[in-house]
Amino acid sequence: MNANTTSHSGAWVSFTYANMLASLALTFGGIFFLPIDLWIKGYLFMGVTMLVSSTVIVTKTLRDVQESSRLVNKLEEARTEKLLASIQS
């Protein structure tokens, strides 16, 4: 891990998991108790499931892009420092 990054506390991680589970349970419970046909409930369930999965994918992709750009910047800084050190000597 990078020294510049901070890790989250166990309480925060537990809270985020509990929050996600509660929101999914309440949403699916709301869909289940709606007075509509079963196929409409299935469509709503499918939409919520795909929305959650695409949100996870987008956040992971954005994090991966940020981490890769950070690595590229470190490599460029190291090359620049090496070049400056060779010029100064």
N, CA, C and O atoms as CSV, one atom per row, in Angstrom:
chain,resi,resn,atom,element,x,y,z
A,1,MET,N,N,0.829,-1.185,0.000
A,1,MET,CA,C,0.000,0.000,0.000
A,1,MET,C,C,0.866,1.237,0.000
A,1,MET,O,O,1.993,1.232,0.494
A,2,ASN,N,N,0.335,2.267,-0.546
A,2,ASN,CA,C,1.018,3.536,-0.603
A,2,ASN,C,C,0.943,4.218,0.762
A,2,ASN,O,O,-0.071,4.129,1.454
A,3,ALA,N,N,2.027,4.900,1.142
A,3,ALA,CA,C,2.045,5.582,2.429
A,3,ALA,C,C,1.070,6.762,2.447
A,3,ALA,O,O,0.673,7.217,3.520
A,4,ASN,N,N,0.683,7.259,1.272
A,4,ASN,CA,C,-0.213,8.416,1.202
A,4,ASN,C,C,-1.686,8.026,1.342
A,4,ASN,O,O,-2.534,8.894,1.549
A,5,THR,N,N,-1.996,6.748,1.235
A,5,THR,CA,C,-3.388,6.337,1.342
A,5,THR,C,C,-3.728,6.003,2.785
A,5,THR,O,O,-2.882,5.543,3.553
A,6,THR,N,N,-4.966,6.241,3.129
A,6,THR,CA,C,-5.427,5.902,4.470
A,6,THR,C,C,-6.393,4.737,4.360
A,6,THR,O,O,-7.174,4.658,3.412
A,7,SER,N,N,-6.343,3.831,5.329
A,7,SER,CA,C,-7.274,2.716,5.292
A,7,SER,C,C,-8.483,3.055,6.163
A,7,SER,O,O,-8.394,3.838,7.109
A,8,HIS,N,N,-9.590,2.453,5.822
A,8,HIS,CA,C,-10.823,2.709,6.561
A,8,HIS,C,C,-10.864,1.848,7.815
A,8,HIS,O,O,-10.291,0.759,7.860
A,9,SER,N,N,-11.549,2.352,8.827
A,9,SER,CA,C,-11.684,1.592,10.066
A,9,SER,C,C,-12.653,0.433,9.851
A,9,SER,O,O,-13.474,0.449,8.934
A,10,GLY,N,N,-12.538,-0.562,10.709
A,10,GLY,CA,C,-13.434,-1.706,10.631
A,10,GLY,C,C,-14.886,-1.316,10.828
A,10,GLY,O,O,-15.782,-1.900,10.219
A,11,ALA,N,N,-15.119,-0.321,11.688
A,11,ALA,CA,C,-16.488,0.141,11.929
A,11,ALA,C,C,-17.090,0.750,10.663
A,11,ALA,O,O,-18.262,0.528,10.362
A,12,TRP,N,N,-16.288,1.516,9.924
A,12,TRP,CA,C,-16.788,2.141,8.699
A,12,TRP,C,C,-17.095,1.083,7.644
A,12,TRP,O,O,-18.122,1.165,6.971
A,13,VAL,N,N,-16.231,0.106,7.494
A,13,VAL,CA,C,-16.452,-0.965,6.521
A,13,VAL,C,C,-17.708,-1.751,6.895
A,13,VAL,O,O,-18.522,-2.068,6.027
A,14,SER,N,N,-17.868,-2.062,8.164
A,14,SER,CA,C,-19.066,-2.772,8.620
A,14,SER,C,C,-20.317,-1.950,8.366
A,14,SER,O,O,-21.342,-2.493,7.953
A,15,PHE,N,N,-20.246,-0.653,8.606
A,15,PHE,CA,C,-21.386,0.231,8.361
A,15,PHE,C,C,-21.765,0.243,6.883
A,15,PHE,O,O,-22.948,0.203,6.546
A,16,THR,N,N,-20.778,0.298,6.007
A,16,THR,CA,C,-21.094,0.340,4.574
A,16,THR,C,C,-21.752,-0.953,4.116
A,16,THR,O,O,-22.685,-0.926,3.314
A,17,TYR,N,N,-21.263,-2.106,4.631
A,17,TYR,CA,C,-21.903,-3.376,4.283
A,17,TYR,C,C,-23.329,-3.436,4.834
A,17,TYR,O,O,-24.250,-3.851,4.132
A,18,ALA,N,N,-23.506,-3.028,6.071
A,18,ALA,CA,C,-24.842,-3.042,6.672
A,18,ALA,C,C,-25.785,-2.098,5.928
A,18,ALA,O,O,-26.956,-2.421,5.726
A,19,ASN,N,N,-25.289,-0.954,5.528
A,19,ASN,CA,C,-26.093,0.013,4.792
A,19,ASN,C,C,-26.521,-0.562,3.448
A,19,ASN,O,O,-27.674,-0.412,3.044
A,20,MET,N,N,-25.604,-1.216,2.761
A,20,MET,CA,C,-25.927,-1.815,1.466
A,20,MET,C,C,-26.960,-2.926,1.624
A,20,MET,O,O,-27.924,-2.994,0.861
A,21,LEU,N,N,-26.762,-3.790,2.607
A,21,LEU,CA,C,-27.716,-4.877,2.831
A,21,LEU,C,C,-29.097,-4.351,3.208
A,21,LEU,O,O,-30.110,-4.860,2.730
A,22,ALA,N,N,-29.136,-3.333,4.065
A,22,ALA,CA,C,-30.422,-2.768,4.479
A,22,ALA,C,C,-31.148,-2.122,3.298
A,22,ALA,O,O,-32.355,-2.298,3.137
A,23,SER,N,N,-30.420,-1.383,2.484
A,23,SER,CA,C,-31.066,-0.723,1.346
A,23,SER,C,C,-31.584,-1.739,0.336
A,23,SER,O,O,-32.669,-1.567,-0.219
A,24,LEU,N,N,-30.810,-2.803,0.095
A,24,LEU,CA,C,-31.288,-3.845,-0.818
A,24,LEU,C,C,-32.500,-4.571,-0.243
A,24,LEU,O,O,-33.464,-4.833,-0.962
A,25,ALA,N,N,-32.458,-4.897,1.048
A,25,ALA,CA,C,-33.580,-5.597,1.672
A,25,ALA,C,C,-34.845,-4.744,1.637
A,25,ALA,O,O,-35.927,-5.248,1.336
A,26,LEU,N,N,-34.713,-3.473,1.940
A,26,LEU,CA,C,-35.895,-2.600,1.931
A,26,LEU,C,C,-36.434,-2.403,0.513
A,26,LEU,O,O,-37.646,-2.373,0.304
A,27,THR,N,N,-35.537,-2.270,-0.451
A,27,THR,CA,C,-35.981,-2.097,-1.837
A,27,THR,C,C,-36.678,-3.355,-2.343
A,27,THR,O,O,-37.763,-3.281,-2.921
A,28,PHE,N,N,-36.048,-4.518,-2.121
A,28,PHE,CA,C,-36.666,-5.760,-2.577
A,28,PHE,C,C,-37.944,-6.060,-1.804
A,28,PHE,O,O,-38.890,-6.605,-2.371
A,29,GLY,N,N,-37.989,-5.714,-0.521
A,29,GLY,CA,C,-39.220,-5.872,0.247
A,29,GLY,C,C,-40.330,-4.993,-0.302
A,29,GLY,O,O,-41.482,-5.418,-0.396
A,30,GLY,N,N,-39.980,-3.764,-0.665
A,30,GLY,CA,C,-40.969,-2.871,-1.263
A,30,GLY,C,C,-41.494,-3.394,-2.583
A,30,GLY,O,O,-42.689,-3.307,-2.865
A,31,ILE,N,N,-40.595,-3.942,-3.395
A,31,ILE,CA,C,-41.031,-4.515,-4.673
A,31,ILE,C,C,-41.936,-5.721,-4.428
A,31,ILE,O,O,-42.954,-5.886,-5.100
A,32,PHE,N,N,-41.563,-6.559,-3.470
A,32,PHE,CA,C,-42.334,-7.779,-3.181
A,32,PHE,C,C,-43.764,-7.452,-2.746
A,32,PHE,O,O,-44.700,-8.147,-3.141
A,33,PHE,N,N,-43.944,-6.403,-1.939
A,33,PHE,CA,C,-45.264,-6.081,-1.412
A,33,PHE,C,C,-46.060,-5.114,-2.291
A,33,PHE,O,O,-47.164,-4.720,-1.916
A,34,LEU,N,N,-45.533,-4.730,-3.433
A,34,LEU,CA,C,-46.307,-3.887,-4.344
A,34,LEU,C,C,-47.509,-4.666,-4.879
A,34,LEU,O,O,-47.387,-5.852,-5.184
A,35,PRO,N,N,-48.649,-4.025,-4.993
A,35,PRO,CA,C,-49.831,-4.735,-5.514
A,35,PRO,C,C,-49.845,-4.738,-7.049
A,35,PRO,O,O,-50.722,-4.144,-7.676
A,36,ILE,N,N,-48.863,-5.413,-7.632
A,36,ILE,CA,C,-48.749,-5.481,-9.099
A,36,ILE,C,C,-48.499,-6.930,-9.510
A,36,ILE,O,O,-48.259,-7.801,-8.674
A,37,ASP,N,N,-48.561,-7.160,-10.811
A,37,ASP,CA,C,-48.355,-8.509,-11.343
A,37,ASP,C,C,-46.934,-8.984,-11.095
A,37,ASP,O,O,-46.011,-8.195,-10.896
A,38,LEU,N,N,-46.795,-10.302,-11.116
A,38,LEU,CA,C,-45.503,-10.925,-10.842
A,38,LEU,C,C,-44.452,-10.546,-11.891
A,38,LEU,O,O,-43.289,-10.345,-11.541
A,39,TRP,N,N,-44.834,-10.446,-13.159
A,39,TRP,CA,C,-43.851,-10.126,-14.185
A,39,TRP,C,C,-43.327,-8.699,-14.025
A,39,TRP,O,O,-42.171,-8.432,-14.355
A,40,ILE,N,N,-44.139,-7.794,-13.534
A,40,ILE,CA,C,-43.675,-6.422,-13.284
A,40,ILE,C,C,-42.707,-6.417,-12.106
A,40,ILE,O,O,-41.701,-5.707,-12.135
A,41,LYS,N,N,-42.998,-7.193,-11.079
A,41,LYS,CA,C,-42.079,-7.325,-9.941
A,41,LYS,C,C,-40.739,-7.889,-10.405
A,41,LYS,O,O,-39.683,-7.432,-9.968
A,42,GLY,N,N,-40.785,-8.876,-11.287
A,42,GLY,CA,C,-39.553,-9.448,-11.832
A,42,GLY,C,C,-38.744,-8.428,-12.608
A,42,GLY,O,O,-37.517,-8.391,-12.514
A,43,TYR,N,N,-39.444,-7.593,-13.380
A,43,TYR,CA,C,-38.766,-6.543,-14.141
A,43,TYR,C,C,-38.105,-5.536,-13.195
A,43,TYR,O,O,-36.959,-5.143,-13.415
A,44,LEU,N,N,-38.811,-5.122,-12.155
A,44,LEU,CA,C,-38.244,-4.185,-11.186
A,44,LEU,C,C,-37.052,-4.813,-10.453
A,44,LEU,O,O,-36.038,-4.150,-10.232
A,45,PHE,N,N,-37.177,-6.093,-10.077
A,45,PHE,CA,C,-36.093,-6.808,-9.420
A,45,PHE,C,C,-34.855,-6.849,-10.324
A,45,PHE,O,O,-33.736,-6.609,-9.869
A,46,MET,N,N,-35.069,-7.155,-11.599
A,46,MET,CA,C,-33.975,-7.210,-12.556
A,46,MET,C,C,-33.306,-5.829,-12.690
A,46,MET,O,O,-32.079,-5.732,-12.735
A,47,GLY,N,N,-34.111,-4.782,-12.753
A,47,GLY,CA,C,-33.561,-3.433,-12.880
A,47,GLY,C,C,-32.720,-3.033,-11.681
A,47,GLY,O,O,-31.638,-2.469,-11.843
A,48,VAL,N,N,-33.206,-3.320,-10.476
A,48,VAL,CA,C,-32.456,-2.992,-9.260
A,48,VAL,C,C,-31.160,-3.792,-9.208
A,48,VAL,O,O,-30.108,-3.252,-8.865
A,49,THR,N,N,-31.233,-5.075,-9.546
A,49,THR,CA,C,-30.041,-5.924,-9.527
A,49,THR,C,C,-28.991,-5.424,-10.509
A,49,THR,O,O,-27.808,-5.361,-10.175
A,50,MET,N,N,-29.411,-5.071,-11.707
A,50,MET,CA,C,-28.457,-4.568,-12.703
A,50,MET,C,C,-27.909,-3.205,-12.302
A,50,MET,O,O,-26.742,-2.912,-12.563
A,51,LEU,N,N,-28.720,-2.373,-11.677
A,51,LEU,CA,C,-28.248,-1.068,-11.226
A,51,LEU,C,C,-27.175,-1.215,-10.158
A,51,LEU,O,O,-26.164,-0.514,-10.192
A,52,VAL,N,N,-27.387,-2.121,-9.212
A,52,VAL,CA,C,-26.400,-2.346,-8.161
A,52,VAL,C,C,-25.108,-2.904,-8.759
A,52,VAL,O,O,-24.019,-2.441,-8.418
A,53,SER,N,N,-25.219,-3.884,-9.641
A,53,SER,CA,C,-24.011,-4.473,-10.216
A,53,SER,C,C,-23.253,-3.473,-11.074
A,53,SER,O,O,-22.022,-3.455,-11.042
A,54,SER,N,N,-23.946,-2.646,-11.837
A,54,SER,CA,C,-23.250,-1.652,-12.656
A,54,SER,C,C,-22.605,-0.570,-11.790
A,54,SER,O,O,-21.556,-0.037,-12.154
A,55,THR,N,N,-23.208,-0.239,-10.660
A,55,THR,CA,C,-22.600,0.718,-9.743
A,55,THR,C,C,-21.294,0.176,-9.180
A,55,THR,O,O,-20.303,0.901,-9.090
A,56,VAL,N,N,-21.292,-1.095,-8.803
A,56,VAL,CA,C,-20.068,-1.719,-8.294
A,56,VAL,C,C,-18.991,-1.736,-9.381
A,56,VAL,O,O,-17.828,-1.441,-9.106
A,57,ILE,N,N,-19.371,-2.076,-10.595
A,57,ILE,CA,C,-18.410,-2.142,-11.693
A,57,ILE,C,C,-17.828,-0.770,-11.999
A,57,ILE,O,O,-16.621,-0.645,-12.205
A,58,VAL,N,N,-18.671,0.265,-12.032
A,58,VAL,CA,C,-18.181,1.617,-12.323
A,58,VAL,C,C,-17.231,2.099,-11.230
A,58,VAL,O,O,-16.180,2.663,-11.536
A,59,THR,N,N,-17.582,1.886,-9.964
A,59,THR,CA,C,-16.702,2.351,-8.895
A,59,THR,C,C,-15.372,1.613,-8.914
A,59,THR,O,O,-14.334,2.226,-8.661
A,60,LYS,N,N,-15.370,0.316,-9.206
A,60,LYS,CA,C,-14.126,-0.438,-9.286
A,60,LYS,C,C,-13.284,0.046,-10.464
A,60,LYS,O,O,-12.067,0.186,-10.342
A,61,THR,N,N,-13.926,0.301,-11.600
A,61,THR,CA,C,-13.202,0.771,-12.778
A,61,THR,C,C,-12.583,2.140,-12.521
A,61,THR,O,O,-11.426,2.369,-12.872
A,62,LEU,N,N,-13.337,3.052,-11.915
A,62,LEU,CA,C,-12.790,4.381,-11.613
A,62,LEU,C,C,-11.612,4.289,-10.653
A,62,LEU,O,O,-10.624,5.004,-10.815
A,63,ARG,N,N,-11.707,3.412,-9.650
A,63,ARG,CA,C,-10.601,3.231,-8.719
A,63,ARG,C,C,-9.382,2.654,-9.424
A,63,ARG,O,O,-8.258,3.086,-9.172
A,64,ASP,N,N,-9.593,1.684,-10.301
A,64,ASP,CA,C,-8.484,1.087,-11.037
A,64,ASP,C,C,-7.802,2.101,-11.942
A,64,ASP,O,O,-6.575,2.115,-12.046
A,65,VAL,N,N,-8.586,2.945,-12.593
A,65,VAL,CA,C,-8.014,3.986,-13.456
A,65,VAL,C,C,-7.194,4.968,-12.624
A,65,VAL,O,O,-6.099,5.358,-13.029
A,66,GLN,N,N,-7.712,5.366,-11.472
A,66,GLN,CA,C,-6.988,6.291,-10.606
A,66,GLN,C,C,-5.690,5.665,-10.113
A,66,GLN,O,O,-4.650,6.324,-10.117
A,67,GLU,N,N,-5.732,4.412,-9.690
A,67,GLU,CA,C,-4.526,3.756,-9.193
A,67,GLU,C,C,-3.495,3.565,-10.291
A,67,GLU,O,O,-2.297,3.694,-10.040
A,68,SER,N,N,-3.941,3.259,-11.512
A,68,SER,CA,C,-2.982,3.089,-12.604
A,68,SER,C,C,-2.351,4.422,-12.984
A,68,SER,O,O,-1.167,4.468,-13.317
A,69,SER,N,N,-3.121,5.508,-12.940
A,69,SER,CA,C,-2.541,6.813,-13.259
A,69,SER,C,C,-1.557,7.245,-12.182
A,69,SER,O,O,-0.568,7.918,-12.472
A,70,ARG,N,N,-1.826,6.859,-10.941
A,70,ARG,CA,C,-0.900,7.163,-9.851
A,70,ARG,C,C,0.419,6.424,-10.062
A,70,ARG,O,O,1.487,6.984,-9.815
A,71,LEU,N,N,0.353,5.169,-10.518
A,71,LEU,CA,C,1.553,4.385,-10.787
A,71,LEU,C,C,2.334,4.982,-11.953
A,71,LEU,O,O,3.561,5.062,-11.903
A,72,VAL,N,N,1.630,5.402,-12.999
A,72,VAL,CA,C,2.298,6.022,-14.151
A,72,VAL,C,C,2.992,7.307,-13.714
A,72,VAL,O,O,4.120,7.571,-14.130
A,73,ASN,N,N,2.330,8.108,-12.881
A,73,ASN,CA,C,2.935,9.348,-12.401
A,73,ASN,C,C,4.181,9.063,-11.572
A,73,ASN,O,O,5.166,9.796,-11.673
A,74,LYS,N,N,4.157,8.018,-10.758
A,74,LYS,CA,C,5.341,7.665,-9.967
A,74,LYS,C,C,6.491,7.263,-10.869
A,74,LYS,O,O,7.635,7.646,-10.623
A,75,LEU,N,N,6.201,6.489,-11.920
A,75,LEU,CA,C,7.250,6.089,-12.855
A,75,LEU,C,C,7.841,7.301,-13.568
A,75,LEU,O,O,9.057,7.399,-13.736
A,76,GLU,N,N,6.986,8.211,-13.981
A,76,GLU,CA,C,7.471,9.423,-14.658
A,76,GLU,C,C,8.324,10.273,-13.717
A,76,GLU,O,O,9.349,10.817,-14.130
A,77,GLU,N,N,7.905,10.391,-12.449
A,77,GLU,CA,C,8.691,11.150,-11.475
A,77,GLU,C,C,10.046,10.504,-11.240
A,77,GLU,O,O,11.056,11.198,-11.122
A,78,ALA,N,N,10.072,9.177,-11.172
A,78,ALA,CA,C,11.343,8.471,-10.967
A,78,ALA,C,C,12.269,8.677,-12.157
A,78,ALA,O,O,13.469,8.881,-11.971
A,79,ARG,N,N,11.743,8.629,-13.365
A,79,ARG,CA,C,12.571,8.878,-14.560
A,79,ARG,C,C,13.104,10.298,-14.557
A,79,ARG,O,O,14.268,10.533,-14.884
A,80,THR,N,N,12.256,11.241,-14.190
A,80,THR,CA,C,12.686,12.644,-14.154
A,80,THR,C,C,13.776,12.849,-13.116
A,80,THR,O,O,14.767,13.530,-13.381
A,81,GLU,N,N,13.599,12.262,-11.933
A,81,GLU,CA,C,14.624,12.389,-10.888
A,81,GLU,C,C,15.936,11.745,-11.319
A,81,GLU,O,O,17.010,12.279,-11.044
A,82,LYS,N,N,15.854,10.614,-11.985
A,82,LYS,CA,C,17.062,9.942,-12.463
A,82,LYS,C,C,17.764,10.802,-13.505
A,82,LYS,O,O,18.989,10.926,-13.487
A,83,LEU,N,N,17.002,11.390,-14.402
A,83,LEU,CA,C,17.564,12.266,-15.431
A,83,LEU,C,C,18.200,13.495,-14.803
A,83,LEU,O,O,19.298,13.885,-15.200
A,84,LEU,N,N,17.541,14.112,-13.839
A,84,LEU,CA,C,18.103,15.286,-13.162
A,84,LEU,C,C,19.349,14.928,-12.384
A,84,LEU,O,O,20.308,15.700,-12.357
A,85,ALA,N,N,19.351,13.764,-11.749
A,85,ALA,CA,C,20.520,13.342,-10.999
A,85,ALA,C,C,21.712,13.104,-11.928
A,85,ALA,O,O,22.849,13.412,-11.571
A,86,SER,N,N,21.452,12.558,-13.116
A,86,SER,CA,C,22.566,12.303,-14.056
A,86,SER,C,C,23.083,13.604,-14.649
A,86,SER,O,O,24.266,13.710,-14.971
A,87,ILE,N,N,22.208,14.596,-14.795
A,87,ILE,CA,C,22.653,15.894,-15.336
A,87,ILE,C,C,23.470,16.655,-14.302
A,87,ILE,O,O,24.455,17.306,-14.650
A,88,GLN,N,N,23.073,16.581,-13.031
A,88,GLN,CA,C,23.766,17.309,-11.980
A,88,GLN,C,C,25.127,16.700,-11.658
A,88,GLN,O,O,25.999,17.403,-11.147
A,89,SER,N,N,25.337,15.406,-11.942
A,89,SER,CA,C,26.628,14.813,-11.594
A,89,SER,C,C,27.670,15.022,-12.634
A,89,SER,O,O,28.805,14.574,-12.470
